[in-house]
Amino acid sequence: MEIKDNFKEKRLFSNRTIVAAIMVFLMLIILIAQMFNLQILQYEKYRTRSVNNRLKIEPQPPRRGLIYDRDGVILADNTPSFQLTLIPEEVKNINDTTLRLRNIIEISDEEMERFEKLMKNLWRNNLHRFDHIPIKFQLTDNEVARFAINRHLFPGVYVKAHIARRYPLKEVASHIIGYVGRINEIELKTLDYFDYAGSTHVGKTGIEKYYEDVLHGTVGEIKVEKNVSGRYIRTIEETPPKPGNDIYLTINSTLQMEVEKAFGKYSGAVVAIEPSSGEILAMVSQPGYDLNLFVNGISSEKYKELQQDKMQPLFNRLTRGQYPPGSTTKPLVGLAGLYYGVIKPDDEVFCPGHYMLPNVSHKYRCWKKWGHGKVDLNHGIAQSCDVYFYDLSYKLGIDRMSTFLGRFGIGQKTGIDLPGEKTGILPSREWKKRVKNEPWFHGETLISGIGQGFTLTTPLQLAQATALIANRGKYVKPHLLKYHEDPATKNKVMPDLDTEGKDIEDVSNQDWNTIIQAMHDVVHGKRGTARKIGKDAPFTFAGKTGTAQVFGVKQDEEAKKTEELAFELRDHALFIAFAPIDKPKIAVAVIVEHGGGGSSVAAPVARIVLDQYLLGESNGTIE
Amino acid sequence: MELNSYSAPQQLKGTQIRQLSFIEKTLHLDTLLLFGLLLMSCIGLVVLYSSGNQNMGLIYKQLVRMGIAFIIMIAIARISPDTLLRWAPWFYGAGIILLIAVLIVGTKSKGAQRWLNFGLFRFQPSEIMKLAVPMMVSYYYSNKNLPPSFKQIVIGSLIILIPTGLIAKQPDLGTSLLIASSGFFAIYFAGISWRLLLTATGIFASAAPIFWTYFMHDYQKQRVLTFLDPEKDPRGAGYHIIQSQTAIGSGGTYGKGWLNGTQSQLDFLPERSTDFVFSAFSEEFGLMGVSILLLVYFLIIVRGLFIGTQAQNTFSRLLCGSLILTFFVYIFVNIGMVSGLLPVVGLPLPLVSYGGTSMVTIMAGFGMMMSIHTHRKLYSS
């Protein structure tokens, strides 16, 4: 064995120690460098991350604005609704608890299934074991009471109140008010992410949809600190939500309800406008449906039932139903004849019951088989003689007729504050060329003159045209919003009504008088088509009947009597009216689907509207 | 000795011992080292109070562990290095037997078989090896003429590889690497030639792929992969390292202040009192705190290395050098791991992390260093 050289070894060790010390120092420098990198160079990045980690913004949904009628009757409000929830971490045996719960509260198998599925996927649904997990939505008062008594038996189970939309009048004005429903995936993409962060519902139809911005309000937020498992630690900052504005509609709910009642078994639509302002007094699409069905999701069977109902309760006939105006266009066509100087009021036409164009064998029938004999403009309108208007239309030509009717809003959107309004059709040469790529024929001018053929109007357009006649050309924009109001400050916001340049100023007063007199004679004249409803009226009013063919009658076929036809093949009955004549307070358009002639069912509905509005009472329903 | 005649004055100078104080003479403790360790322990308690949600129970538990660890240190410091030398082979032999026992009758915990259950307490034999391996290697070289021959290096390596292999089989990669490095440090201080050192390093580096393919478990591979790209799996494996870096980075220059670290207080930081305690510290005390912490560590290491240079025989020198460098490995691996420089290996931050076993081992190691320093004779023979 070699002799150990302690001195040499010691020197070797010292050298190694120095190298080791240098290495240690360098490696510590590496660590410090990394700390410098993280804490100084990347400080902002990590600071932001740590803030985002702990601070969560919890949106506070605003209270949705209420909807009232013009007199302050509530049409839509918010009401507490109760749901049964369970906090998993507070419940020892969840299966046992739910089993016992079912003894006192009715929980369907589907609800149970949904709950169990939710429990299995808490994380995926962004829920935690310390969150309220809903078992059943919408408890009845009875169930709430029963649970309250047995509360002590169910630790960790709660009844939670939340606010739900309610429509106290159920199906009244359903197509106007519309409803809210749960926000769906498509809406989620279009709605403002921040504004709707706390909201579960959004307006789906009607006023609820059109004035969504007004009703919704501004979301509030609570900035809270949460730990890694999302448990609340403390509140940092709070901005309260700003409730949505309350909406006052122009609707008179009493009138609305009376008119809805008046329809009886019939379906159809009524629009009543105040001619001086354009405010819509009633807007009825019958039948309606209970708006409350949609708030928390309608069951698929119920929805199917509504959808397959032959009466189409979900269909908004007011702005989306398009009907041939029939003879209700005659006052406008007559006025066009006077305006363009094609006829004079006293010019007479002989009506043999049909009309023939030169060199064409086709017979254009008058509704009165044996003819009206000699007819002037007044009689043409009052007795609704088709032959008179075939002749007038032929003289007028489609271009002038189309231009003139267009000024009354036929075939155009009225711009009412409801979503999804349809245009209707105002036929013209350009229209036919564009849509059908065919030339215009004379025969088509004739049937357009009596409101048949291509012409389609919505009940709303018809009412607007009637209001224009009542106003003698003064345009008002039909609208449903009277004003909306900030619930806190009571600041009112009036609707922005654009009426610029739409008045019909170049029709002479005399011409207006002639037409309005003729419409007066429709109800008050000896031979007026609606003389039945004008007979006992304590006020004077003007009107016009109309019949819209649902099914075309062939050339050689005898027109059948209404009673002989299958219900769905019967003609639609129309009536327009305004009253009183000198200072009109109300203009009405009525369509009774498959009601047969305008005088038999549509006119009585109009009378009910007028009575109710002008006299404050009306009687009953049509048969 | 032949060279004594002219080396004596120098040796006298080198081993000249100043007047020993009471602590040094009677308690056999080194004042500076003791001060550094106490300071670190206090820092550890301060951080623990915050990271443990101000739970005094945790503090008391840790205080008890520290007490035990310090008592063990004091006890070992009283044992002279000569006794340690004599014990080394027995200690090492017993350790090997226990490691084999673990593989046969050990208790499984978290997928690894590391524990021996003695009814009253559980015990990890690998902890013994953290001390036994450097002791045994130092023992082996104590009577050799250094620098060692190639054959002696091979034998030294075998002393290291046997327990390392046994521990790696449990599997406990972190500890086996730590023990391997502690043995290696002894060989390094024994004077392995630089050329051989570089060659060995080269061989190890090129063997890494083989190691990867045949010896590493999937979870270990996963750790390495996660380390390379933590953002790839931010919710799973990468979560720890992302949250840890966020805690450190968001501390900035001066930190968020004691008890105000949101990452740790709100549980975003995992293992915030144990392996990731450094991140909790960095979040609350910033780069300033980190610098001070690392400075204290550096001073402890420098003192340890100095004690090695003052040691009077080969065994003491090698043992002291390898123990203090192993201490540094703990620090470097832990901080490197929590800051994203190294893959996640379950090593605690010595003296600061909450937990007992490793603290006892580390303090026992310091006890040996203190023994080496306070049992010096006036003249070496």
Interface residues (C-beta under 8 A of the other chain):
Chain A: M1 E2 I3 K4 D5 N6 F7 E9 K10 L12 F13 S14 R16 T17 A20 A21 V24 F25 M27 L28 I30 L31 I32 Q34 M35 F36 L38 Q39 I40 Q42 Y43 K45 Y46 R47 R49 S50 V51 N53 R54 E225 K226 N227 V228 S229 I233
Chain B: M1 E2 L3 S7 Q10 Q11 G14 N143 K144 N145 L146 P147 Y188 F189 G191 Q243 Q245 T246 A247 I248 G249 S250 G251 G252 T253 T262 Q263 L266 D267 F268 S282 E283 G286 L287 V290 S291 L294 Y297 F298 I301 V302 L305 G308 T309 N313 T314 R317 G321 L325 F328 F332 I335 G336 S339 G340 L341 S380
